[in-house]
Structures are given as C-alpha cells and as structure tokens.
Amino acid sequence: LVAELDHHIGRLLDWLEAYLAERPAVRLEVQVSDRVADLYQQPIDLAVRYGQPEDSRFIALPLAPDNRRVLVASPGYLAAHGAPASLTELQQHACLCYRLADAVHDRWRFDLPGAPQVKVRSARISDDGDVVRLWALRGLGIAYKSYLDVSRELASGELVQLLPELPGEPAPVHLLLIHRQRLNPALRELAQAMARFCQQL
C-alpha cells in the first residue's frame, strides 16, 4: 500500500502504526511532501488531503467533512502579548505561517459573509505544518491550524483557541483514489477506520 499524506496530517501516522500492527501482511509506504503528487503519473494507491478535490475524476471518500481551521496560541504567548479581540487586532500579532510550494499562506480566510481574509504578519514561515504547530506550542506566535492537527493540545490546555466565535476556513479531509477499481475491501475498511479516527479527534 503506497499512501500520500498531506503534510499537515501528522496525527494519522501514529494511528496508522496501530492499525497496521493488527495487519502484519500489509506493507505501507508513505510519501509526505509539500508538493501535491500527480496520482495519475505516480504509483500511489491513495492520498489523504485537505480541501475539496480539484479533479472531479477522483474517488473522494470524506474522512472529516466538517473540519475547520482554528486560531491558536500558547498560554505563554497570551500572557506575554495578550489575545486579539478582533481580526483587525490579529494583524498586530506575530503569526506563524505555512508555505506550500511557492505560496506563503499569510492571508487567513474565515467562513463569514463576504468571505473576509486577513493579511497577517509572518513572524516565522515553514513548509512543514508540524513545525508551525511546534512553534505555537513554544509560544512564538499565533497559528491558524486545522482543528484535527491541534485537537489534543486544545484538550490538554497547551494551546488556547482564539476568537472561537468566528467560524474558521473549512478544511475538509478526504481520502482520494483515482479509480473505483482500486477501492477493494481492504481500502474500504481503511477509509472507514480513518473516518472514525478523525471523528474521535
């Protein structure tokens, strides 16, 4: 089984290890990159990605259709710098941004009438979503992360959600395949188990 994971979905790696431990006959190869693989040209059985599939030919199985981005910071950062009371105040804070290929995601969008977006000040930029999460944990700024990525830290209090009344940008997660013929019983079982895991988070 060859799988491509979106660079943000580090939570799945620990879960996959536990899942595969019960299935010793399955060999897994995982490809993680900030470049989106061409599923038609590369020998990849499935991909797990954020966002709506851009290619309508894909078979897209929803894993976390209601997932959204959330603004988060550590208690230490908030003690030192305070919390923004509005999107306008967010521009005054150090923000931790993600780079995908050549584009820095420093225009943070929110699911509000008029589709507002805020151009933030990039204190630090990384092409690794987990680095952005670690920076937030270390109190280096505010991050705009998928809820799935930070659910454990929010539950433990290591991170605090900011402006929770504002609905964040939708970030649905899908499992993608290029041919229905590849959706064999093993992959269907994997997709269902992944969906249950995401819902638990």
N, C-alpha and C positions, 0 to 999 in steps of 0.2 A: 504494500500500500504506500503510494507516494502522495504526500499531502503538502499543500502550500498554505501557510498560515499568515494572515495579516500581521504586520509587525507589532501591532498593539495587543495581540491576543495571547499574552504570555500565560494567563491563568489556565489556558487549555493544556499546557504542556504537562503540568503535574497531574491533571485529571487523566490525560492520555496514558501516562505511565501506569496508573492504577487500572485503567480499562484494559490495557494490553497485557498486564500481568496475569489476567484471567484468560487470556487467549494466546498462549505461547506459540501457536502456529503462525500468527500474523507478524510479518516483518514490516516495520514502519520506517520510511524515510521522510523527514520533514525539511521543507525548504522555507526559510524565513528571510524576507528581503524587503527593502523599501521600494523595490521595483515590482510592478504588477506583472506577473508571469503571463505569457501567452499560452492559455490552456490548450489551444489547438495545435501549437507547434512543439510544446514541451511534454514529456511523458509524465504528466501529473494526473492522478486519479480523481482528486478532489481539491477544492480550495475553500478556505474559510475566510470570508472578507466582510468588512464593514460596508454599509451603504447599499443602495439599490443596485442590482446588477445592470451594467450598462449594455450588455449584449443580451437581447431577448432570446437568443438561441440556447442560452444556458438553462439547465435544470436547476432551479433555485429552491432549496429547502430552508424555510425560516428556522433559525436557531433562537434568536432573541429579537423578535419583530418590534418590541416596544422599547428597546434600549435607547437611551439618550445620553448626551454629554452633560457633564456637571462641572461647575466651577468648584475647585477645592484648594485648600491651603492647610498648612500645619498649624497647630495651636501656637507654636513658637513664632511663626511668621506673623500671625494675627496679633500676638502680644507685642511684637516689635513695631508693626506697621499699621495695625488696625484693619478692619474689614471694609471693603467698598459697600456703600449703601445704595449704589445705583450703577448702571452700566457706564455712565459718564465717569464716575469715580474710579471704575476699573482701569481706565486709561492712565491713572496716576500711579499704578502699581507695577512692580516687576512681574512680568509674565513669562511663563515657560512654554516655549513653542516647539512644534513638531514640523520637521521638513520632510516632504515626500517628493523624491526626485529633485527638481529644481525649484519647487514652490514651497515657501515658508507659510505655514498656516497661522498667520498673525491677524487675520480678520475673522473674529469669532462671531458666528451667527446664532440667533436664538429663534425659537419657534413662536413668534409673536406676530400680530398683524403688521403688515408692511415688511416682514422678514428683516428686521433690523440686524445690523452687524456692527461690531466694534473693532476698530483698528487698535491693537494693543501694543505696548512697548515690550519688545522681546529682550528680556534680560539674558536668557540662555536659549539656544536652539539645538535640537538633536534630531537625527533621523531614526532614532530608536525610541519608541513610545515608552519603554520601561525606564529608560534614563530620565525622561520627563517626570515619570511617577516618583522615581528616587529623589530627584531634585526637590519635588514638592515635599516629600517626607523630611528632607533635610532643612526645610524652612527657607528655601532660596527663592520662592515666589509663588504665584498663583498659576495653577494648571487648569486646562479645560479638557477633561478626560472622559472617555466612555465610562458610564457607571459600572459596567462589568469589570473594568480594569481596577477600580478603586473601591469596590463594594466592601472588601474585607477591612481596608483601612478606615473607611467611614464607620463601619460597625465597631471597630476597636477604639475609635477616637483619635487615631494617629493623623487622620485628615478630617477636616470640617467642610461641609458643603456651604458654599456662599450663595446668596441671593436665591434660595431654594424656591421662591415663589415664581421665578422666571423659568418657563419650560426651555430646556436646552435643545440644541440641534438634534434631530433624530439621528441615531446611529445604529440602525438595524443590522443584525449579523445573519449572514446566510452561508449555507454550505452549497457550493456550486459544483456541478458536473456538466460535462459538455454533451454527453449522450445518455439518453434514458436507458440504453442497453447496459451502461455501467452501473446502474442502480440495482445491484444484486442484493440478495438478502443480508449479506454482511454489512454493506454500506448503508442500507436502510436502517439496520439495527444501530450502527454507529451514529447516524444522524439523529435518531430518536433519543439515544443516550446523551448526546451532546446537547440537544434541546433541553432535556431535563436538567442537566448540569447548569446551563445558563439560567434557567428559570429559578433554580435554587439560589444562585448568586443574586 
